[in-house]
Amino acid sequence: MDEQRNDIENFINEWISDYECNCSLVNHGSEKYVTLLNNMMIDLRDFKSCDGFIDMHIHSKYSDGEFNTDNLVFGAYFLGLRAISITDHLSFKAYQNIEKYNNLDLLIYPGTEIITELCGQKYHVLAYGESLLSEEFNRELQKLQYNWNLRFYHMIDKLNQMFGFKIDSSKLEKYIRNETFDVDDLLNMLIQEGYCNEDKNTILDSYFDNKTESKSSVYINSANNNKYLPNTLDLISLIKKYQGYPVLAHCKINNRNVNDIKSMITNGLYGIELYHPYLTINDRKKIFTFGIKHGLKFWGGSDYHGNKKENKLGIGSCENRLNIPFALYAKSVLKIEQVIISLGKIKIKNLSLIEKIALIMKPGYDLISFDSYSIKAMKEKNTYYSKINKDIVSNEEELINYTKCCINANCHPIVININQEGGRLNTIDWKADYLFNGNYVWGKIYKSEQVKVAFKLLAQELAALGITWNFAPVCDVLMTDNSSLGVRCFSDSEEAVEASIINFIMISQKNGVAATAKHFPGIGCTSVDVHTGIPIIKNIDKSHLNVFMAAINAGVESIMIANLIVSDLDKNTPAFMSYNIVTNLLRNELKYKGIIVTDNITMPIIKEHYPKIQEVAVNSFLAGADIILYDPDFSQESYGKKSPEEKIEDFVNIRERVFNALYQAVISGRISEERLNESVERIINFYNKYGIYNSDDLNVEKLEKIREKSKKNISVIAKSATNVTYNHNIIPINKKFLNHDVLFVVYDIPFGYRADSEWKQKIDFHNLIGNHYGTINEVHVSSKEQLNEKILTEYQIVVFVTYYSNFYVEQINILKKIINNKSKIIIIGTGDESELSMIKDLGVDAYISANNRHPSTMLEAFRLICRV
């Protein structure tokens, strides 16, 4: 006990030193705080007893509480609380000088309590959020204060009419202690102005009928007169309008109010108090069951007023069924300082240096994961894991639920980004039927209205999932054979690329999904795969500059910088680390004002050349990038081999290294805070424009409706863009030969090193067309040894489905084996047009340009072969 007394004495003396600078460390200073604790009903034995607890419903003297903000903060900190909210009635005055406590290990969360009315019932609504501290919301609050105060003037009128008083109502003004009146203010006026000589209880019994409304009572129950109280549903909508979070306070659920609460949920009610001193165990069981069913977040608060009530500070742990915004839990309990707590729109003035640095680091998804592996890693490392884990999220419905959970868990609008180009590269691997045709197919018919429809539907699908930032379109003009690009490009024509990317950008952003022009300054002129090598070019091709200028003029929200060296501009440094390319060229010369993001700095080839990933991050930021993109799950080979724990450990370790390097660079002055703020301002504006804070519109049904349109669009485009490029009098073949004379040979793509979607797409002609045309003879191979020569002799015609045979050269060996068998050969080419030039002279009888392996394209290719 003596040891604890010493700890308390030290604690109080430190408090006096830090927060009462003019007060010397003398005994009476400590005694003052011990007396305060006694007055607050805090036992000294409770010192630090609430570690990990929160209290989201406290009242100060600015409404009907007994203690001021300083007292409440001291008491909460003494107890070891990690987060509190001072929720005074219709007032945010408690937060006037709250910034002096910013360094405390205690979150002080803006909130207010507002009494409302719905169908004759009173409901207390707690409104939370930094956005509610704005002047705009304060004006709305003043209107509510006026109506609330009006009720007390009307009670004075009733006193004068019913009991013959001659009270001057203007005198009430000088008895208002805060921004709103309460009954105590009215009673004080009656006594001190000499209208009544009785004590307060006698006055209440005589005139107010103990605060019950009846024909003989002066008391006006505001719930029965909507002119005094706001409508509950209207207030919830108002809070949501200002990006706050409405929570229903201390409400027992019963048959009389259950429909009212359902209406509130429809209007945007975010949470409900599960823990409150007035709620019994049975009350909590009902609330918990109801809340789970209707997706409400659980909150808790002591409703502490001081000695007026027996309630005590410290309601409960975040881990005890309270699922308040996860960011609050992460920051207050897990002590992750990088998490941004702002409710509503983010403001730079509210961000610490640590939070600013966290904002410029983007791992592929701006989320916090909730699985046990992620929580464990966050607790151990005090940094957060923020990426969708494909081991946990495996289908669209899970993704929507997960995304909704993440949106609800964050305290500010979040932006989830993705690589969803269509065709070859899709972070979300839809079922094959739903994958869009892709850039090269779109580029072949770029003037078609159907292409614009495709861009719109792609954006709408992403928005329906809560994804509002797409790392697309590819703006590279395809000038050489390039295995990392190919059909990811729109065309080898500058005109087609420019028209395509303008439409993509404008249509996507009009539908709420920010576009990203990549890969600046253009990698289409190199044959090196940027995932496995660092290309070196002498200068930037004019066509690429023209296309990126078109993207800038179209208002593209972000540009991704490539991993290549332009020797005329920077001899030894890849573009994303080159000040001359990022700042001098893109920012200054081309006048680009949007977000600049690096390509993935954790690509294996980057690590091979620049093993210190932290230096890559710092140098990229110094070059002019706003966001450092990292994703250690880049390689599908490594991704397939690692366990969830290993993936998360990799991710967290890299984040820790990159974060610490950026932080030290700012502290040391290597990165100026002015330069940091420039990027942070751009990112904040972007988040506030494209961020989602309301997940109500995200659902599978909405996605499915969009997809029905997408499926039709995909088929129409496949029909328009699939064509016979070369034919030596073999197409069409008679479909009656299908069963016995035609063999379909499909080259199966080997396990991919890049993030291609197509290696997962297994073409199956049996399922695709066999049901309509009888037996389809089909084999799948990935080497010539797998192709049985005896089988080949049984067929006169072989239809060979290739995949970039100019890169995966084993296909040439397969092709030669077919030719040696003297079979007629029809090629369905699923790469770009460069594939044709390589195999045409080998003795191919016909070539169909499909440009992707999509089922609808394969079906169209089959129709061309058989003219069906």
Secondary structure, DSSP 8 states (H G I E B T S, - for coil): -HHHHHHHHHHHHHHHHHH-TTS-S-HHHHHHHHHHHHHTT--GGGTTTTTTEEEEEE--TTTT-SS-HHHHHHHHHHHT-SEEEE--BT--GGGTTGGGGTTSSSEE--EEEEEEEETTEEEEEEEE-GGGGSHHHHHHHHHHHHHHHHHHHHHHHHHHHHH-----GGGGGGG--SSS--HHHHHHHHHHTTS--S-HHHHHHHHSGGG--STT-----GGG-TTTS-BHHHHHHHHHHTT-EEEE-S----TTTHHHHHHHHHHT--EEEEE-TT--HHHHHHHHHHHHHHT-EEEE---B-STTSS--S--EETTTT----HHHHHHHTS--TTS---SSS--GGG--HHHHHHHTEE-SS-----SHHHHHHHHHHSS---S--TTT--SHHHHHHHHHHHHHHSSS-B--EE-EEETTEESS---GGGS---HHHHHHTTTSHHHHHHHHHHHHHHHHTT--EE---B-----S--TTTGGGSS-S-HHHHHHHHHHHHHHHHHTT-B-EEEEET--TT--S-TTTS--EESS--HHHHHHHHHHHHTT-SEEEE-S-EETTT-SSS-GGG-HIIIIIIIIIIS---SEEEE--TT-HHHHHH---HHHHHHHHHHHT-SBEE--TT--HHHHHHS-HHHHHHHHHHHHHHHHHHHHHHHHTTSS-HHHHHHHHHHHHHHHHHH-B---TT--HHHHHHHHHHHHHHHHHHHHHH-EEEEESS--S--GGGHHHHEEEEEE-----SS-BSGGG----HIIIIIHHHS---EEEESSGGGS-HHHHTT-SEEEEE-S-TTTSTHHHHHHHHHHHTT-EEEEEE-S-THHHHHHGGGT-SEEEE--S--HHHHHHHHHHHHT-
